[in-house]
Amino acid sequence: MLISVVFVMVLGLSATLQAAEKGENPAAPTLKPNVAGETEKLAKEAQNPVAKLISVPFQNNFNFNTGPLRQTQYVLNLQPVIPFSITDDWNLITRTIAPFIYMPKLYNGKTQRISPRRLEALGINPGHALFRSTPPAGDEFGLGDITFTAFFSPAKSEGFLWGVGPAVVLPSATDPRLLGTGKWSLGPAAVALYSGKKVVAGALFNNVWSVAGDPDRKNVSQMTLQPFFNYNFKDGWYLCSSPLITANWNASKAQDVWVLPLGGGLGKLFHAGKLPVNTQLTAYYNVARPREAADWQLRFQLQLLFPK
């Protein structure tokens, strides 16, 4: 099933690129690839979370050695970013993350079981009523919980940029036992960054708490912090690092609170016809993690850009 979904997405992406190249996409930019300095400028805008730039990233995450059987978990994050001009002085930047998750098997055979603590370390509530009759076997693919964030950001800032707003997590998982929290969650979100001649660096932050949802599920209190650093070269090439740090404040053991990755990689912006495409390949090692979480991750991102 996973292969089929990825194949359909690849076909859809190919059709989009072909349409853009033929000039059939009305949203396609008129930017010429050979304009000096424009590629480097656009690469920096793609690295800026509050830039006035429509973008659609497809972020592929391969989480290795996940769960008791140490298998590979796959997460495809579809992350459209859409800016709105509220006034001459303020922009509203909306950022949606829709995760499509493949959860590998959690145990082999009918006689093997997984302890409640190990389930909890995977973000699964062992006390859920569904587990009393059917233990979670894993090997499941579907939609996870969708996160929506809106940043209010000054429209005319240069150099140092920032934005603040709310973050909302929707209990949209297709399998509530394995792929989601079963809760509506809310909290504050913020972004701050510096954009210089070569460097774009800053951090995204949110902390959400559950406010409604399935009463059988464990309450949510989770922080997400994503520092990012980009150093830009000529022709759209750049070095990049954007580890996703999380803290589960409700974890029963202190050692299960943090996921702390370290790593980085390389990025490149190019043009498919008139359509700018930003790509990244990075790798991260989790120096701190719950027992059953992945120990390292490979991330490949393809980002379609639609500058105005």
Rosetta blueprint (number, residue, H / E / L):
1 M L
2 L H
3 I H
4 S H
5 V H
6 V H
7 F H
8 V H
9 M H
10 V H
11 L H
12 G H
13 L H
14 S H
15 A H
16 T H
17 L H
18 Q H
19 A H
20 A H
21 E H
22 K L
23 G L
24 E L
25 N L
26 P L
27 A L
28 A L
29 P L
30 T L
31 L L
32 K L
33 P L
34 N L
35 V L
36 A L
37 G L
38 E H
39 T H
40 E H
41 K H
42 L H
43 A H
44 K H
45 E H
46 A H
47 Q L
48 N L
49 P L
50 V L
51 A L
52 K L
53 L L
54 I E
55 S E
56 V E
57 P E
58 F E
59 Q E
60 N E
61 N E
62 F E
63 N E
64 F E
65 N E
66 T E
67 G L
68 P L
69 L L
70 R L
71 Q E
72 T E
73 Q E
74 Y E
75 V E
76 L E
77 N E
78 L E
79 Q L
80 P L
81 V E
82 I E
83 P E
84 F E
85 S E
86 I L
87 T L
88 D L
89 D L
90 W E
91 N E
92 L E
93 I E
94 T E
95 R E
96 T E
97 I E
98 A E
99 P E
100 F E
101 I E
102 Y E
103 M E
104 P L
105 K L
106 L L
107 Y L
108 N L
109 G L
110 K L
111 T L
112 Q L
113 R L
114 I L
115 S L
116 P H
117 R H
118 R H
119 L H
120 E H
121 A H
122 L L
123 G L
124 I L
125 N L
126 P L
127 G L
128 H L
129 A H
130 L H
131 F H
132 R H
133 S L
134 T L
135 P L
136 P L
137 A L
138 G L
139 D L
140 E E
141 F E
142 G E
143 L E
144 G L
145 D L
146 I E
147 T E
148 F E
149 T E
150 A E
151 F E
152 F E
153 S E
154 P E
155 A L
156 K L
157 S L
158 E L
159 G L
160 F E
161 L E
162 W E
163 G E
164 V E
165 G E
166 P E
167 A E
168 V E
169 V E
170 L E
171 P L
172 S L
173 A L
174 T L
175 D L
176 P L
177 R L
178 L L
179 L L
180 G L
181 T L
182 G L
183 K E
184 W E
185 S E
186 L E
187 G E
188 P E
189 A E
190 A E
191 V E
192 A E
193 L E
194 Y E
195 S E
196 G L
197 K L
198 K L
199 V E
200 V E
201 A E
202 G E
203 A E
204 L E
205 F E
206 N E
207 N E
208 V E
209 W E
210 S E
211 V E
212 A E
213 G E
214 D L
215 P L
216 D L
217 R L
218 K L
219 N L
220 V L
221 S E
222 Q E
223 M E
224 T E
225 L E
226 Q E
227 P E
228 F E
229 F E
230 N E
231 Y E
232 N E
233 F L
234 K H
235 D H
236 G H
237 W E
238 Y E
239 L E
240 C E
241 S E
242 S L
243 P L
244 L L
245 I E
246 T E
247 A E
248 N E
249 W L
250 N L
251 A L
252 S L
253 K L
254 A H
255 Q H
256 D H
257 V L
258 W E
259 V E
260 L E
261 P E
262 L E
263 G E
264 G E
265 G E
266 L E
267 G E
268 K E
269 L E
270 F E
271 H E
272 A E
273 G L
274 K L
275 L E
276 P E
277 V E
278 N E
279 T E
280 Q E
281 L E
282 T E
283 A E
284 Y E
285 Y E
286 N E
287 V E
288 A E
289 R L
290 P L
291 R L
292 E L
293 A L
294 A L
295 D L
296 W E
297 Q E
298 L E
299 R E
300 F E
301 Q E
302 L E
303 Q E
304 L E
305 L E
306 F E
307 P L
308 K L
